[in-house]
Amino acid sequence: MQSLRRLQDFEVQDRRVLMRVDFNVPLDKKTGAISDDRRIRATLPTIQWLVKGGAKVILMSHLGRPNGQVVEQLSMRLISIRLGELLGCPVMYAADCVGESAEAVVAALAPGEVLLLENLRFHPEEEANDPLFAKRLASLGDLYVDDAFGTAHRAHASTEGVAHFLPSCAGFLMAKEVEYLSKALENPTKPFLAITGGAKVRDKLKLLGNLMDQVDGMLIGGGMAYTFLKAQGLEIGTSICEGGLLEEARRILAAAKDKGVELLLPVDLVVASGLEHGSPYETVTVERIPVEMGGVDIGPQTRAIFADRIRQAKTVVWNGPVGVFEIPPFDAGTRAVAEALASLTAPGRAASDATTIVGGGDTAAAVEKFGLAERMSHVSTGGGASLEFLEGRALPGVEILKG
Ligand code: AMP
């Protein structure tokens, strides 16, 4: 892949650096507080490098889905405070992302100072990639840095449009995301294993289709598995299933066979009569799913088989939890997969031994929940973006930074 323009190659001292970040963090429904600040922490290396280099750092992001209107609960003010705590220095805030209020704060910025603009999506022109709006954003900076991999699959004014008006390059997070995912697609160390799960079957089928020529094995769990089991003629009870994708699932099974790719489905499952805490559950083989129950996790035998394959791999891409990990004990399978991945990079083994890449918001949340995020080679901050990248699609926010 053509490489991205690097931030290190630009002069930043005294320059106004307009940087797109992805501070679209989850907020607690009751209190409105930030419930997970991983996306903010992930951009700190780029921000700190710019601060040290004497840049005037102007950050812009969206938060939530305000649909082009001002929504007080989705203001970036709260985020600017958390960012200040993480950076250990005050972060200025502008009450709008364009216009007089933004221009005034930008004009007062000294080298090494940081400003966070108000939510980009308070303006409908942002998602419409309106060129005039992009130009107004661009007028605030001398250089555009994109560190928002999580929104790189969208061609919005702040992720694509603005780069037409300013010199542009990738921030360190963007560069790292693209480096890990590209290596997996183009030059993976073998054996290469893809693990998919989760509930959005359609997207993951595209991913499997695109990875078919690269991987040596595919492990399929979670909500994905039932479409495949049904495609093979098994009864799946009340398990989630995309009836319209049975043919596609059969095509993938046949392609794997043709190409000699080992495609493993669960051999046993945990089935439950509901998705609530305390729902009755039992372990069954895949041939014996009761009609009134649905699969919520891979069973112990499957966990052992999956863990065995993972331990033999040198590159692993994992997208989608293999069970309803939010509700213990249905998190056991996802935990077993996460632990097997962590064992590949266990202390004492050579750091270069294996590369483990975790993508997708829920999968990242799962490894974080198990305290294993640090043990992965790379946990992507992009859910949809990492999936689209691995599906082989060109991301507008990445394409614009090439050359
Ligand atoms: P995705 O965004 O497609 O990766 O889906 C993630 C969601 O899939 C998580 O919220 C999991 O709880 C859910 N999930 C995993 N396994 C199952 C399953 N067997 N049945 C229903 N939902 C599942």
Residues whose N, C-alpha, C, O or C-beta is under 5 A from the ligand:
A	BS01	AMP	G197 G198 A199 K200 G222 G223 I240 G295 V296 D297 G320 P321 V322 G323 V324 F325 E326 G360 D362
